[in-house]
Amino acid sequence: MSAPHRVDPGVRAVLSAPRGERFTRHRQSALAQMADDPRVRYRQEHGELPHWMKVASRRHDQREARPIPPPCPAPDDVPPTGPSSPPTRLGHHRRPRCPGWRILAYGLAVGAGALAHHVSTLLL
């Protein structure tokens, strides 16, 4: 392991500065030019974090500190004793139950069409 080397005093001053005072020279000059802006003034007075973040963290801590009781069932909350629901169909969603009904329907349509054709030729 290498021996710790000396850190530049300027870097040490920046790292040991309290939160909100770690501005570079360029940033300090920009903030000085915007000193009359109310948002910048508030930020320089109160630090980097907005006030709502501090309030939100306190509310979050209070919620975590307060225990939430487990839900208990109501006296009238009992499972239903009536008839059960019909069994769910397995397989395809709109698949016909029996292929015979489809064949019968096609046959009746063909037969009705043939009968209508013969009747229409007799009448016309």
Backbone as a chain_set.jsonl record, in Angstrom:
{"seq": "MSAPHRVDPGVRAVLSAPRGERFTRHRQSALAQMADDPRVRYRQEHGELPHWMKVASRRHDQREARPIPPPCPAPDDVPPTGPSSPPTRLGHHRRPRCPGWRILAYGLAVGAGALAHHVSTLLL", "coords": {"N": [[0.839, -1.176, 0.0], [0.491, 2.222, -0.709], [2.051, 5.123, 0.707], [0.278, 7.748, 2.404], [-0.199, 10.718, 0.59], [0.574, 14.215, 0.479], [-2.05, 16.563, 0.527], [-3.204, 19.261, -1.397], [-3.532, 22.404, 0.193], [-5.672, 24.047, -0.605], [-7.491, 22.269, -1.716], [-8.024, 20.738, 0.539], [-9.269, 22.681, 2.097], [-11.612, 23.115, 0.67], [-12.795, 20.581, 0.855], [-13.169, 20.342, 3.596], [-14.947, 22.314, 4.117], [-18.115, 23.51, 5.294], [-21.374, 22.187, 4.379], [-22.855, 23.627, 1.509], [-21.109, 25.702, 1.202], [-19.165, 25.094, -0.609], [-18.252, 26.285, -3.057], [-16.942, 26.922, -6.297], [-14.522, 29.28, -7.645], [-15.522, 30.44, -9.987], [-18.232, 29.874, -9.731], [-18.787, 31.282, -7.397], [-18.409, 33.911, -8.292], [-20.462, 34.067, -10.174], [-22.68, 33.755, -8.509], [-22.406, 36.049, -6.99], [-23.003, 38.006, -8.861], [-25.672, 37.481, -9.196], [-26.879, 38.222, -6.842], [-29.062, 39.813, -6.179], [-31.229, 38.338, -6.907], [-34.076, 36.687, -5.648], [-34.254, 33.892, -5.274], [-31.618, 32.995, -5.381], [-30.565, 34.399, -3.234], [-32.016, 33.259, -1.113], [-31.036, 30.656, -1.325], [-28.343, 31.046, -0.687], [-28.615, 31.836, 1.947], [-29.932, 29.687, 3.207], [-28.72, 27.339, 2.378], [-27.887, 24.479, 0.251], [-29.956, 22.515, -0.049], [-33.432, 22.528, -0.803], [-36.183, 23.899, 1.075], [-38.518, 22.327, 1.137], [-37.576, 19.748, 0.813], [-36.362, 19.165, 3.233], [-38.574, 19.265, 4.924], [-40.076, 17.185, 3.834], [-38.421, 14.992, 4.39], [-38.546, 14.976, 7.183], [-41.288, 14.409, 7.559], [-41.368, 11.885, 6.403], [-39.715, 10.458, 8.161], [-41.293, 10.627, 10.453], [-43.502, 9.118, 9.663], [-42.345, 6.605, 9.408], [-41.61, 6.158, 12.035], [-44.008, 5.922, 13.372], [-45.898, 3.158, 14.25], [-47.722, 0.939, 12.158], [-50.745, -0.561, 12.636], [-51.606, -4.034, 12.187], [-54.074, -5.062, 9.79], [-57.33, -5.903, 10.918], [-59.944, -8.319, 10.649], [-63.318, -7.416, 9.893], [-66.347, -7.817, 11.887], [-68.482, -8.695, 10.284], [-67.223, -9.696, 8.119], [-67.019, -12.35, 6.545], [-66.317, -15.417, 4.804], [-68.151, -16.082, 1.757], [-71.061, -18.155, 1.831], [-72.801, -19.037, -0.009], [-73.939, -20.366, -3.236], [-71.325, -21.651, -5.245], [-69.263, -20.086, -7.753], [-69.663, -20.627, -11.307], [-67.703, -23.191, -12.903], [-64.566, -22.3, -14.305], [-63.774, -22.13, -17.765], [-61.386, -24.072, -19.376], [-58.761, -23.708, -21.738], [-59.106, -22.299, -25.027], [-60.243, -18.912, -25.436], [-62.622, -18.109, -26.915], [-63.336, -20.451, -28.098], [-65.416, -22.885, -29.605], [-67.497, -25.179, -27.771], [-68.121, -27.736, -28.682], [-67.206, -29.408, -31.625], [-69.104, -30.51, -33.286], [-71.449, -28.961, -33.311], [-70.728, -26.809, -34.887], [-70.344, -27.998, -37.396], [-72.94, -28.91, -37.855], [-74.267, -26.43, -38.002], [-73.123, -25.295, -40.336], [-74.007, -27.175, -42.204], [-76.816, -26.856, -42.014], [-77.007, -24.224, -42.977], [-76.114, -24.523, -45.627], [-78.03, -26.285, -46.59], [-80.401, -24.738, -46.253], [-79.792, -22.657, -48.016], [-79.706, -24.034, -50.49], [-82.356, -24.938, -50.656], [-83.678, -22.46, -50.695], [-82.734, -21.534, -53.137], [-83.889, -23.344, -54.987], [-86.597, -22.889, -54.503], [-86.807, -20.217, -55.2], [-86.278, -20.315, -57.949], [-88.503, -21.641, -58.887], [-90.546, -19.861, -58.32], [-89.884, -17.596, -59.742]], "CA": [[0.0, 0.0, 0.0], [1.317, 3.419, -0.804], [1.941, 6.052, 1.836], [-0.608, 8.871, 2.068], [0.517, 11.87, 0.089], [0.074, 15.515, 0.931], [-3.121, 17.144, -0.275], [-3.1, 20.709, -1.532], [-4.363, 23.048, 1.221], [-6.908, 24.553, -1.201], [-8.424, 21.144, -1.825], [-8.424, 20.395, 1.899], [-10.204, 23.714, 2.561], [-12.9, 22.866, 0.017], [-13.389, 19.363, 1.386], [-13.56, 20.506, 4.993], [-15.94, 23.389, 4.221], [-19.46, 22.994, 5.578], [-22.255, 22.026, 3.228], [-23.384, 24.876, 0.999], [-20.042, 26.685, 1.021], [-18.143, 24.48, -1.451], [-18.391, 26.866, -4.381], [-15.72, 27.265, -7.014], [-14.407, 30.724, -7.865], [-16.446, 30.819, -11.058], [-19.591, 29.83, -9.185], [-18.912, 32.393, -6.452], [-18.587, 35.167, -9.042], [-21.804, 34.034, -10.764], [-23.636, 34.003, -7.426], [-22.286, 37.455, -6.599], [-23.729, 38.792, -9.856], [-27.107, 37.224, -9.055], [-27.211, 38.382, -5.428], [-30.369, 40.45, -6.004], [-32.27, 37.365, -7.222], [-34.548, 36.138, -4.372], [-33.957, 32.466, -5.146], [-30.195, 32.858, -5.073], [-30.386, 34.899, -1.875], [-32.532, 32.222, -0.215], [-30.117, 29.526, -1.372], [-27.138, 31.384, 0.057], [-28.94, 31.908, 3.379], [-30.399, 28.422, 3.77], [-27.93, 26.195, 1.935], [-28.181, 23.867, -1.043], [-31.216, 21.782, -0.088], [-34.641, 23.326, -0.671], [-36.888, 23.704, 2.346], [-39.496, 21.256, 1.042], [-36.911, 18.466, 0.979], [-36.186, 18.943, 4.669], [-39.902, 18.969, 5.473], [-40.459, 15.85, 3.375], [-37.662, 13.974, 5.116], [-39.109, 14.883, 8.54], [-42.566, 13.69, 7.483], [-41.061, 10.49, 6.122], [-39.22, 9.875, 9.408], [-42.42, 10.488, 11.375], [-44.321, 7.986, 9.222], [-41.646, 5.362, 9.733], [-41.574, 5.988, 13.479], [-45.341, 5.53, 13.83], [-46.188, 1.797, 13.795], [-49.01, 0.733, 11.506], [-51.296, -1.822, 13.155], [-52.038, -4.946, 11.125], [-55.522, -4.992, 9.618], [-58.096, -6.971, 11.541], [-61.181, -8.496, 9.89], [-64.546, -6.887, 10.487], [-67.199, -8.922, 12.351], [-69.335, -9.205, 9.216], [-66.355, -10.062, 7.013], [-66.885, -13.811, 6.539], [-66.362, -15.913, 3.427], [-69.525, -16.36, 1.325], [-71.478, -19.549, 1.964], [-73.775, -19.301, -1.068], [-73.456, -21.263, -4.293], [-70.039, -21.245, -5.802], [-69.327, -19.6, -9.122], [-69.51, -21.736, -12.266], [-66.29, -23.498, -13.158], [-63.985, -21.58, -15.43], [-63.422, -22.997, -18.886], [-59.976, -24.141, -19.716], [-58.54, -23.728, -23.178], [-59.181, -21.041, -25.756], [-61.244, -17.999, -24.898], [-63.885, -18.159, -27.649], [-63.399, -21.699, -28.835], [-66.687, -23.576, -29.375], [-67.362, -26.326, -26.875], [-68.197, -29.003, -29.405], [-67.089, -29.145, -33.067], [-70.298, -31.005, -33.974], [-72.397, -27.865, -33.492], [-70.266, -26.003, -36.023], [-70.635, -28.764, -38.614], [-74.389, -28.876, -38.012], [-74.65, -25.088, -38.433], [-72.751, -25.16, -41.749], [-74.92, -28.031, -42.984], [-78.131, -26.216, -42.088], [-76.898, -23.056, -43.854], [-76.035, -25.002, -47.018], [-79.358, -26.824, -46.935], [-81.35, -23.635, -46.389], [-79.444, -21.953, -49.247], [-80.137, -24.842, -51.633], [-83.816, -24.899, -50.678], [-84.079, -21.121, -51.13], [-82.423, -21.432, -54.562], [-84.901, -24.081, -55.742], [-87.888, -22.212, -54.351], [-86.778, -18.957, -55.944], [-86.357, -20.588, -59.385], [-89.882, -22.01, -59.188], [-91.4, -18.686, -58.229], [-89.526, -16.58, -60.733]], "C": [[0.878, 1.231, 0.0], [1.07, 4.325, 0.398], [1.033, 7.209, 1.444], [0.213, 10.073, 1.645], [-0.164, 13.149, 0.553], [-0.979, 16.035, -0.03], [-2.946, 18.647, -0.265], [-4.006, 21.38, -0.49], [-5.666, 23.634, 0.667], [-7.959, 23.469, -1.328], [-8.922, 20.756, -0.445], [-9.437, 21.403, 2.427], [-11.584, 23.502, 1.94], [-13.575, 21.648, 0.617], [-13.845, 19.518, 2.83], [-14.587, 21.618, 5.186], [-17.31, 22.792, 4.513], [-20.313, 22.951, 4.31], [-22.831, 23.377, 2.808], [-22.329, 25.938, 0.78], [-18.92, 26.145, 0.144], [-18.243, 24.998, -2.878], [-17.018, 27.114, -4.996], [-15.681, 28.779, -7.205], [-15.384, 31.208, -8.936], [-17.886, 30.869, -10.532], [-19.806, 30.965, -8.19], [-19.112, 33.711, -7.182], [-19.967, 35.216, -9.688], [-22.857, 34.318, -9.703], [-23.582, 35.451, -6.958], [-23.027, 38.35, -7.582], [-25.243, 38.63, -9.712], [-27.583, 37.426, -7.622], [-28.584, 39.017, -5.222], [-31.528, 39.512, -6.373], [-32.747, 36.718, -5.919], [-34.245, 34.659, -4.204], [-32.503, 32.236, -4.761], [-29.925, 33.315, -3.64], [-30.861, 33.854, -0.859], [-31.581, 31.034, -0.162], [-28.837, 29.808, -0.607], [-27.413, 31.444, 1.557], [-29.217, 30.533, 3.968], [-29.639, 27.202, 3.295], [-28.462, 25.618, 0.636], [-29.554, 23.225, -1.098], [-32.405, 22.717, 0.012], [-35.374, 22.977, 0.624], [-37.853, 22.516, 2.27], [-38.856, 19.889, 1.189], [-36.687, 18.147, 2.455], [-37.513, 18.572, 5.318], [-40.333, 17.562, 5.078], [-39.692, 14.771, 4.124], [-38.154, 13.848, 6.558], [-40.427, 14.129, 8.54], [-42.335, 12.204, 7.247], [-40.564, 9.785, 7.387], [-40.346, 9.675, 10.409], [-43.305, 9.317, 10.977], [-43.663, 6.662, 9.573], [-41.65, 5.106, 11.23], [-42.93, 5.505, 14.017], [-45.648, 4.114, 13.339], [-47.596, 1.716, 13.196], [-49.568, -0.595, 12.005], [-51.727, -2.721, 11.993], [-53.565, -4.897, 10.992], [-56.208, -6.176, 10.282], [-59.429, -7.105, 10.789], [-62.379, -7.931, 10.654], [-65.424, -8.058, 10.936], [-68.069, -9.507, 11.233], [-68.534, -9.643, 7.998], [-66.074, -11.564, 7.064], [-66.906, -14.28, 5.089], [-67.797, -16.251, 3.017], [-69.83, -17.846, 1.422], [-72.489, -19.929, 0.902], [-73.202, -20.23, -2.12], [-72.161, -20.73, -4.889], [-70.23, -20.789, -7.246], [-69.152, -20.771, -10.084], [-68.038, -21.981, -12.561], [-65.793, -22.729, -14.382], [-63.6, -22.568, -16.515], [-61.93, -22.951, -19.127], [-59.844, -24.146, -21.233], [-58.681, -22.355, -23.781], [-60.362, -20.213, -25.273], [-62.596, -18.142, -25.599], [-64.01, -19.445, -28.479], [-64.741, -22.383, -28.574], [-66.476, -24.828, -28.531], [-67.331, -27.646, -27.638], [-68.08, -28.72, -30.904], [-68.313, -29.618, -33.848], [-71.32, -29.908, -34.222], [-71.997, -26.989, -34.679], [-70.582, -26.711, -37.341], [-72.133, -28.75, -38.892], [-74.861, -27.506, -38.509], [-74.303, -24.867, -39.899], [-73.69, -25.994, -42.632], [-76.297, -27.412, -43.12], [-78.089, -24.992, -42.999], [-76.853, -23.47, -45.316], [-77.4, -25.531, -47.468], [-80.388, -25.726, -47.132], [-81.06, -22.839, -47.646], [-79.888, -22.71, -50.484], [-81.651, -24.819, -51.765], [-84.306, -23.535, -51.159], [-83.808, -20.947, -52.615], [-83.504, -22.124, -55.401], [-86.25, -23.404, -55.666], [-87.909, -20.927, -55.179], [-86.845, -19.194, -57.444], [-87.775, -21.0, -59.787], [-90.789, -20.788, -59.215], [-91.088, -17.671, -59.32], [-89.565, -17.165, -62.072]], "O": [[1.915, 1.253, 0.662], [0.007, 4.286, 1.017], [1.014, 7.613, 0.281], [1.213, 10.403, 2.282], [-1.325, 13.147, 0.962], [-0.819, 15.957, -1.248], [-2.582, 19.234, 0.754], [-5.147, 20.953, -0.314], [-6.66, 23.711, 1.388], [-9.145, 23.694, -1.088], [-10.108, 20.473, -0.269], [-10.372, 21.023, 3.133], [-12.603, 23.688, 2.605], [-14.781, 21.661, 0.864], [-14.817, 18.883, 3.24], [-15.049, 21.841, 6.305], [-17.634, 21.702, 4.041], [-20.003, 23.597, 3.308], [-23.243, 24.173, 3.651], [-22.634, 26.99, 0.218], [-17.82, 26.697, 0.158], [-18.314, 24.203, -3.815], [-16.063, 27.468, -4.304], [-16.668, 29.473, -6.963], [-15.995, 32.267, -8.796], [-18.648, 31.782, -10.847], [-20.888, 31.55, -8.142], [-19.901, 34.546, -6.742], [-20.583, 36.281, -9.75], [-23.82, 35.04, -9.961], [-24.604, 36.017, -6.572], [-23.618, 39.351, -7.179], [-26.006, 39.531, -10.062], [-28.599, 36.853, -7.227], [-29.213, 38.785, -4.19], [-32.69, 39.865, -6.169], [-31.917, 36.239, -5.146], [-33.999, 34.213, -3.083], [-32.197, 31.39, -3.922], [-29.147, 32.689, -2.921], [-30.183, 33.598, 0.137], [-31.343, 30.469, 0.905], [-28.298, 28.918, 0.051], [-26.53, 31.132, 2.356], [-28.797, 30.234, 5.086], [-29.904, 26.104, 3.783], [-29.357, 26.179, 0.003], [-30.257, 23.371, -2.099], [-32.392, 23.626, 0.842], [-35.197, 21.895, 1.185], [-37.989, 21.774, 3.243], [-39.513, 18.953, 1.644], [-36.808, 16.996, 2.874], [-37.573, 17.674, 6.158], [-40.89, 16.828, 5.895], [-40.263, 13.734, 4.46], [-38.182, 12.746, 7.106], [-40.668, 13.301, 9.418], [-43.025, 11.363, 7.823], [-40.948, 8.646, 7.655], [-40.366, 8.68, 11.135], [-43.808, 8.598, 11.84], [-44.332, 5.713, 9.983], [-41.69, 3.952, 11.656], [-42.985, 4.766, 15.0], [-45.659, 3.881, 12.13], [-48.531, 2.352, 13.683], [-48.941, -1.639, 11.823], [-52.158, -2.234, 10.947], [-54.265, -4.709, 11.987], [-55.727, -7.307, 10.217], [-59.982, -6.101, 10.341], [-62.436, -7.969, 11.883], [-65.273, -9.17, 10.429], [-68.36, -10.703, 11.246], [-69.113, -9.93, 6.951], [-65.033, -11.997, 7.558], [-67.464, -13.596, 4.231], [-68.585, -16.672, 3.864], [-68.98, -18.689, 1.136], [-72.991, -21.053, 0.914], [-72.131, -20.809, -1.941], [-71.952, -19.523, -5.012], [-71.249, -21.084, -7.871], [-68.563, -21.79, -9.724], [-67.222, -21.063, -12.473], [-66.519, -22.542, -15.358], [-63.163, -23.685, -16.238], [-61.309, -21.889, -19.079], [-60.771, -24.566, -21.927], [-58.408, -21.352, -23.122], [-61.35, -20.746, -24.768], [-63.618, -18.283, -24.927], [-64.74, -19.474, -29.469], [-65.168, -22.455, -27.422], [-65.416, -25.453, -28.572], [-66.594, -28.563, -27.275], [-68.801, -27.86, -31.41], [-68.533, -29.163, -34.97], [-71.996, -29.924, -35.251], [-72.863, -26.485, -35.394], [-71.038, -26.078, -38.293], [-72.55, -28.594, -40.04], [-75.759, -27.43, -39.348], [-75.111, -24.305, -40.64], [-74.111, -25.537, -43.695], [-76.888, -27.431, -44.199], [-79.05, -24.744, -43.728], [-77.487, -22.834, -46.158], [-77.856, -25.255, -48.577], [-81.17, -25.777, -48.081], [-81.998, -22.379, -48.297], [-80.393, -22.106, -51.43], [-82.174, -24.693, -52.872], [-85.249, -23.461, -51.947], [-84.579, -20.273, -53.298], [-83.977, -21.573, -56.395], [-86.974, -23.348, -56.659], [-88.926, -20.596, -55.788], [-87.409, -18.369, -58.163], [-88.2, -20.732, -60.911], [-91.694, -20.697, -60.044], [-91.986, -16.956, -59.766], [-89.295, -16.476, -63.056]]}, "num_chains": 1, "name": "protein.A"}
